[in-house]
Amino acid sequence: MKKVEMYTKQYCPYCHRAKAFLLDKGVLFEEYKIDEQPELRPEMIQRSNGGTTVPQILIDSLPIGGCDDMMALVENNKLDKLLAD
């Protein structure tokens, strides 16, 4: 499985939904909590091609957007293909 990274904030319901969904799928991810490490915010914006909201999700450094974007990939049967080795 490819490397999944997610920039989050503790009190973000979309972050909780995205994390729960990936964990239910058995997808491990590296989490960067920008409310605890605000110095990571500029990195998040740069890596996500300008994304300023959380979560920002990356698969093998490819930005896929936030929770709604990830769920759209699920609905279009594209997320599993992105996660496959």
Buried (B, 14 or more C-beta within 10 A) or exposed (E): EEEBBBBBBEEBEBBBBBBEBBEEEEBEBEEBBBBEEEEBBEEBBEBBEEBEBBBBBBBEEEBBBBBEBBBEBEEEEEBEEBBEE
